[in-house]
Amino acid sequence: MMEENSTNATFYQYKLIKKIPVTRLMLRCYLILPYIAIIAEMILISWTSIIYFAIAAPLVLWIHYVISHSVLFISHSQSHKRWKFSAKLPWLGYMTDQHLSFRIFRKVYLHTAWIGLAIFLILMFWSPLSFTVSLLFWHLWFLLPRFYAYIRLYNVPKDGMIKFNTQDISYYQQ
């Protein structure tokens, strides 16, 4: 019985092609950006910007969730079951905690970036300036680590797998 299982089982072997480190210095710079942004908003626009800044963060996370979940659902990807909200730095927001096809990562990232940007630019006409600036800041801030991964993995073959860890981004190919 044991021999039958081992001959019929499928084993996927992935080879690590590229490992991109997420250094502590990068993480510290990433975490300092919101403080710089809120101080700049309070000085340049208004001291009440802190209220809009606090409201904008969860709203951006929710919009990112809706866009990402919709893209995964519309593309009939079975990987949407493996996605959840992550509180691990720098991967805040709706992320996968398992290996993911690089094509799906690119599709979700690009749709979230462009559709989110379009939504926030449309809201610009009906929102106060400090709220619009806060929305745009949080949108770019949450996407910054994904953008870093996207840029660093731009020249790799698109049929690989990607894994996001707290210390690195790993790219595997079969």
ZIBELLIN-V657833 format. One record per residue. N is the residue number from 1. D_CENTER is the distance of its C-alpha to the mean C-alpha in whole Angstrom. Layout:
n->N d_center->D_CENTER
n->N d_center->D_CENTER
This chain:
n->1 d_center->45
n->2 d_center->42
n->3 d_center->43
n->4 d_center->42
n->5 d_center->39
n->6 d_center->38
n->7 d_center->39
n->8 d_center->37
n->9 d_center->34
n->10 d_center->31
n->11 d_center->29
n->12 d_center->26
n->13 d_center->26
n->14 d_center->23
n->15 d_center->24
n->16 d_center->22
n->17 d_center->21
n->18 d_center->19
n->19 d_center->18
n->20 d_center->16
n->21 d_center->16
n->22 d_center->14
n->23 d_center->17
n->24 d_center->19
n->25 d_center->19
n->26 d_center->16
n->27 d_center->15
n->28 d_center->18
n->29 d_center->17
n->30 d_center->14
n->31 d_center->15
n->32 d_center->18
n->33 d_center->17
n->34 d_center->17
n->35 d_center->20
n->36 d_center->21
n->37 d_center->20
n->38 d_center->22
n->39 d_center->25
n->40 d_center->25
n->41 d_center->24
n->42 d_center->27
n->43 d_center->29
n->44 d_center->29
n->45 d_center->28
n->46 d_center->30
n->47 d_center->30
n->48 d_center->28
n->49 d_center->25
n->50 d_center->24
n->51 d_center->24
n->52 d_center->22
n->53 d_center->20
n->54 d_center->20
n->55 d_center->20
n->56 d_center->17
n->57 d_center->14
n->58 d_center->14
n->59 d_center->15
n->60 d_center->12
n->61 d_center->10
n->62 d_center->13
n->63 d_center->12
n->64 d_center->9
n->65 d_center->10
n->66 d_center->13
n->67 d_center->12
n->68 d_center->9
n->69 d_center->12
n->70 d_center->15
n->71 d_center->14
n->72 d_center->14
n->73 d_center->17
n->74 d_center->19
n->75 d_center->18
n->76 d_center->20
n->77 d_center->17
n->78 d_center->19
n->79 d_center->15
n->80 d_center->14
n->81 d_center->16
n->82 d_center->14
n->83 d_center->11
n->84 d_center->12
n->85 d_center->10
n->86 d_center->10
n->87 d_center->12
n->88 d_center->11
n->89 d_center->11
n->90 d_center->9
n->91 d_center->6
n->92 d_center->7
n->93 d_center->7
n->94 d_center->7
n->95 d_center->6
n->96 d_center->9
n->97 d_center->12
n->98 d_center->14
n->99 d_center->14
n->100 d_center->13
n->101 d_center->14
n->102 d_center->13
n->103 d_center->14
n->104 d_center->12
n->105 d_center->9
n->106 d_center->10
n->107 d_center->12
n->108 d_center->9
n->109 d_center->7
n->110 d_center->10
n->111 d_center->11
n->112 d_center->9
n->113 d_center->9
n->114 d_center->13
n->115 d_center->14
n->116 d_center->12
n->117 d_center->14
n->118 d_center->17
n->119 d_center->17
n->120 d_center->17
n->121 d_center->20
n->122 d_center->22
n->123 d_center->22
n->124 d_center->23
n->125 d_center->26
n->126 d_center->27
n->127 d_center->25
n->128 d_center->26
n->129 d_center->25
n->130 d_center->24
n->131 d_center->22
n->132 d_center->20
n->133 d_center->20
n->134 d_center->18
n->135 d_center->16
n->136 d_center->15
n->137 d_center->14
n->138 d_center->12
n->139 d_center->10
n->140 d_center->10
n->141 d_center->9
n->142 d_center->6
n->143 d_center->5
n->144 d_center->7
n->145 d_center->7
n->146 d_center->5
n->147 d_center->8
n->148 d_center->10
n->149 d_center->9
n->150 d_center->10
n->151 d_center->13
n->152 d_center->14
n->153 d_center->14
n->154 d_center->16
n->155 d_center->19
n->156 d_center->19
n->157 d_center->20
n->158 d_center->18
n->159 d_center->19
n->160 d_center->18
n->161 d_center->16
n->162 d_center->13
n->163 d_center->12
n->164 d_center->10
n->165 d_center->12
n->166 d_center->13
n->167 d_center->15
n->168 d_center->14
n->169 d_center->12
n->170 d_center->15
n->171 d_center->16
n->172 d_center->19
n->173 d_center->21
n->174 d_center->24
